Amino acid sequence: MSEGLPGYIVDHLDAVRPLAGRTIGILGMAFKGDSDDPRTSLSYKLRKLALFRGAKVLCTDPYVPDSKLVPLEQVLAESDTLILAAPHRAYSGLRTNGQTVVDIWNLLGEGIRL
């Protein structure tokens, strides 16, 4: 994810439908896919920007040890928009519940979606 991408994603989502009052799920808090290293990860910037716009934000990552992260099942159950922020292979077979999905990595094989 490039430096300006978190702002672009949040601006786009907020323009389509205001983020205030929505629940956003961020999948992947690591700097890169299949890594447990969150240093310089733009997922945290994405989280901060969405919170600033009034969204509730739930974050998950199968590798990053962070007590503020929640289980994937909770993110999928409670979020109305999902953002695939790190291309972890664990998300490649992801089954959503009809949420809007931002997939900048084409991880789900349906093309890049924003």
C-alpha positions as a Markdown table, in Angstrom:
| # | Residue | x | y | z |
|---|---|---|---|---|
| 1 | Met | 0.0 | 0.0 | 0.0 |
| 2 | Ser | 1.5 | 3.4 | -0.9 |
| 3 | Glu | 1.5 | 6.4 | 1.5 |
| 4 | Gly | -1.5 | 8.1 | -0.1 |
| 5 | Leu | -3.7 | 5.0 | -0.5 |
| 6 | Pro | -5.3 | 5.0 | 3.0 |
| 7 | Gly | -6.5 | 8.6 | 2.5 |
| 8 | Tyr | -7.8 | 7.8 | -1.0 |
| 9 | Ile | -9.7 | 4.7 | 0.3 |
| 10 | Val | -11.3 | 6.6 | 3.2 |
| 11 | Asp | -12.2 | 9.6 | 1.0 |
| 12 | His | -13.7 | 7.3 | -1.6 |
| 13 | Leu | -15.7 | 5.3 | 0.9 |
| 14 | Asp | -16.9 | 8.4 | 2.7 |
| 15 | Ala | -18.0 | 10.1 | -0.6 |
| 16 | Val | -20.0 | 7.0 | -1.7 |
| 17 | Arg | -21.7 | 6.7 | 1.7 |
| 18 | Pro | -20.6 | 8.6 | 4.8 |
| 19 | Leu | -18.4 | 6.6 | 7.2 |
| 20 | Ala | -20.0 | 8.2 | 10.3 |
| 21 | Gly | -21.9 | 5.4 | 12.1 |
| 22 | Arg | -20.6 | 2.6 | 9.9 |
| 23 | Thr | -18.5 | -0.3 | 11.0 |
| 24 | Ile | -15.3 | -0.8 | 8.9 |
| 25 | Gly | -13.3 | -4.0 | 9.2 |
| 26 | Ile | -9.6 | -3.9 | 8.3 |
| 27 | Leu | -8.1 | -7.3 | 7.5 |
| 28 | Gly | -4.4 | -7.3 | 7.9 |
| 29 | Met | -2.4 | -4.9 | 10.0 |
| 30 | Ala | 1.1 | -6.2 | 9.0 |
| 31 | Phe | 3.4 | -4.2 | 6.7 |
| 32 | Lys | 3.2 | -7.0 | 4.0 |
| 33 | Gly | 1.4 | -10.2 | 3.4 |
| 34 | Asp | 2.1 | -13.3 | 5.6 |
| 35 | Ser | 4.2 | -11.3 | 7.9 |
| 36 | Asp | 3.9 | -10.5 | 11.6 |
| 37 | Asp | 5.7 | -7.1 | 11.3 |
| 38 | Pro | 3.4 | -4.1 | 11.8 |
| 39 | Arg | 6.2 | -1.5 | 11.6 |
| 40 | Thr | 5.4 | 1.2 | 9.1 |
| 41 | Ser | 2.2 | -0.5 | 8.1 |
| 42 | Leu | -0.3 | 1.8 | 6.5 |
| 43 | Ser | -3.2 | -0.2 | 7.9 |
| 44 | Tyr | -2.8 | 1.8 | 11.2 |
| 45 | Lys | -3.1 | 5.1 | 9.2 |
| 46 | Leu | -6.2 | 3.7 | 7.5 |
| 47 | Arg | -7.7 | 2.9 | 10.9 |
| 48 | Lys | -7.0 | 6.4 | 12.2 |
| 49 | Leu | -8.5 | 8.1 | 9.2 |
| 50 | Ala | -11.6 | 6.0 | 9.3 |
| 51 | Leu | -12.0 | 6.7 | 13.0 |
| 52 | Phe | -11.6 | 10.4 | 12.4 |
| 53 | Arg | -14.5 | 10.2 | 9.9 |
| 54 | Gly | -16.7 | 8.7 | 12.6 |
| 55 | Ala | -16.6 | 5.0 | 11.7 |
| 56 | Lys | -16.3 | 2.2 | 14.2 |
| 57 | Val | -13.2 | 0.2 | 13.1 |
| 58 | Leu | -12.5 | -3.4 | 13.9 |
| 59 | Cys | -9.1 | -4.8 | 12.9 |
| 60 | Thr | -7.8 | -8.3 | 12.6 |
| 61 | Asp | -4.6 | -10.0 | 11.6 |
| 62 | Pro | -3.7 | -13.7 | 11.9 |
| 63 | Tyr | 0.0 | -12.9 | 12.4 |
| 64 | Val | 0.4 | -9.6 | 14.2 |
| 65 | Pro | 0.4 | -9.9 | 18.0 |
| 66 | Asp | -1.7 | -6.9 | 19.2 |
| 67 | Ser | -4.2 | -7.0 | 22.0 |
| 68 | Lys | -6.4 | -4.5 | 20.3 |
| 69 | Leu | -7.1 | -6.8 | 17.4 |
| 70 | Val | -10.2 | -8.9 | 17.3 |
| 71 | Pro | -10.9 | -12.3 | 15.7 |
| 72 | Leu | -11.7 | -12.5 | 12.0 |
| 73 | Glu | -15.1 | -14.0 | 12.7 |
| 74 | Gln | -16.1 | -10.9 | 14.8 |
| 75 | Val | -14.9 | -8.5 | 12.0 |
| 76 | Leu | -16.9 | -10.5 | 9.4 |
| 77 | Ala | -20.0 | -10.5 | 11.6 |
| 78 | Glu | -20.0 | -6.9 | 12.6 |
| 79 | Ser | -18.6 | -4.9 | 9.7 |
| 80 | Asp | -20.6 | -3.5 | 6.8 |
| 81 | Thr | -17.4 | -2.7 | 4.8 |
| 82 | Leu | -14.3 | -4.8 | 4.7 |
| 83 | Ile | -10.8 | -3.5 | 3.6 |
| 84 | Leu | -8.2 | -6.1 | 2.7 |
| 85 | Ala | -5.2 | -4.1 | 3.8 |
| 86 | Ala | -2.6 | -6.8 | 3.8 |
| 87 | Pro | -2.6 | -9.7 | 1.3 |
| 88 | His | -2.3 | -12.6 | 3.8 |
| 89 | Arg | -2.9 | -15.9 | 2.1 |
| 90 | Ala | -5.3 | -16.7 | 5.0 |
| 91 | Tyr | -7.8 | -14.2 | 3.4 |
| 92 | Ser | -7.6 | -15.7 | -0.1 |
| 93 | Gly | -10.7 | -18.0 | 0.4 |
| 94 | Leu | -12.6 | -15.4 | 2.4 |
| 95 | Arg | -16.3 | -15.7 | 2.5 |
| 96 | Thr | -18.1 | -12.4 | 3.2 |
| 97 | Asn | -21.6 | -11.8 | 4.4 |
| 98 | Gly | -22.5 | -9.5 | 1.5 |
| 99 | Gln | -20.4 | -6.5 | 2.7 |
| 100 | Thr | -18.8 | -4.0 | 0.5 |
| 101 | Val | -15.2 | -5.2 | 0.0 |
| 102 | Val | -12.2 | -3.1 | -0.8 |
| 103 | Asp | -9.7 | -5.4 | -2.4 |
| 104 | Ile | -6.7 | -3.5 | -3.6 |
| 105 | Trp | -4.6 | -6.7 | -4.0 |
| 106 | Asn | -7.0 | -8.7 | -6.1 |
| 107 | Leu | -6.7 | -11.3 | -3.4 |
| 108 | Leu | -10.2 | -12.6 | -3.9 |
| 109 | Gly | -9.6 | -13.0 | -7.6 |
| 110 | Glu | -12.4 | -10.7 | -8.7 |
| 111 | Gly | -10.3 | -7.9 | -9.8 |
| 112 | Ile | -9.2 | -4.9 | -7.8 |
| 113 | Arg | -12.2 | -3.4 | -6.1 |
| 114 | Leu | -12.7 | -0.1 | -4.4 |
